[in-house]
Amino acid sequence: MKGLILVGGFGTRLRPLTLSRPKPLVEFCNKAMVLHQIEALAAVGVSEVVLAVNYQPHVIEEFLAKESDKLGIKITTSLEDEPMGTAGPLKVAEKHLNDGEPFFVLNSDVTCDFPFQAMIDFHKKTGAEGTLLVTKVEDPTKFGVILYDDAGKIDQFVEKPQKFVGDRINAGIYLLSPGVFDRIELRPTSIEKEVFPVMAKESKLFCMELPGFWADVGNPTDFRSGTTLKLASVRDASPGTLASGESYEGNVLVAPDAVIGKGCRIGPDVVIGPGCVVGDGVRLVRTTLLEGARIGSCAYVSDSIVGWASKVGEWARLSNGCVLGEDVAIKSEVYVNGATVLPHKSVSADILSPKIVL
């Protein structure tokens, strides 16, 4: 069995982090985004994963070569000379994927508990050509809504409905039979708009409701909210992997080699990456520190992402959705409110309202 992950292009929604590395390699809860998906695929017997890429393929290949050996799974890349949408990459990668068996397709931005075995069982039971995962959202007007019957057979897609017709949306995870290749031309194509509606009309497209959480972590705001959901899932599944002790409250994930100072208050919903150093008396709330970040004593950081090897000075304060790229320096006693700071920049004066520091 095989799987295709739609990696795509420049990762503009997640800048400035993606100015330093491709989006699939940005760590989400201390693991590269794409590794969460690959590990889950390997766990259900997928033998080869193909990454559809059109940006920095060699960087991705070099990183995943080591992981391929660890996981015992073949990982290859399918290079697009131009952006091919969400269906075109399937046709480009057909030579890798089409072995006569159903295969998985995933959008690289999504995370959940990945119920792949349940999808396989459901797909066999229905005899569908395609099985989609659907998830419930509170505001369906921002998405395309999927309407289906009690058996899961999809009847209709409704794009961004202004009146309530349903609250289940496409979760960006599919299990498709090889017949779908005959429906796709070798050109930029949308699988959601050009392929799935036709399959639904022919009663060949089914959906399965996703149990548990779901998040699209492709932009900083959703990255932070997705972290909250993922940590809650970790708490339920393997609570021993989360930090415990008087310095922590709520769900906190700390890399084994991170250094935490005395008198800190950390959490809820905090991730501290490998090689990070947190000084004495630091307060961290709903924040991710990527590898090598350093937080000075008595600093306060909330609702923010601190990039690789960035430094936040003593008594500094970051809040309201700050995103620091790689190797950013926030000087001591500086207040930063909602700023996005590009890599290798230094901030030595207060930023009182959200802005981009170029």
Secondary structure, DSSP 8 states (H G I E B T S, - for coil): -EEEEEEES--GGGTTGGGTS-GGGSBSSSSBHHHHHHHHHHHTT--EEEEEESS-HHHHHHHHHHHHHHHT-EEEEEE-SS--BTTHHHHHTHHHH-SSS-EEEEETTEEE---HHHHHHHHHHHT-SEEEEEEE-S-GGGSEEEEE-TT-BEEEEEES-SS-S--EEEEEEEEE-GGGGGG--SSSB-IIIIIHHHHHHTT-EEEEE--S-EEE-SSHHHHHHHHHHHHHHHHHH-GGGS--STTB-SSEEE-TT-EE-TT-EE-SSEEE-TT-EE-TT-EEES-EE-TT-EE-TT-EEES-EE-TT-EE-TT-EEESS-EE-TT-EE-TT-EEES-EE-TT-EE-S-B-S--EE-
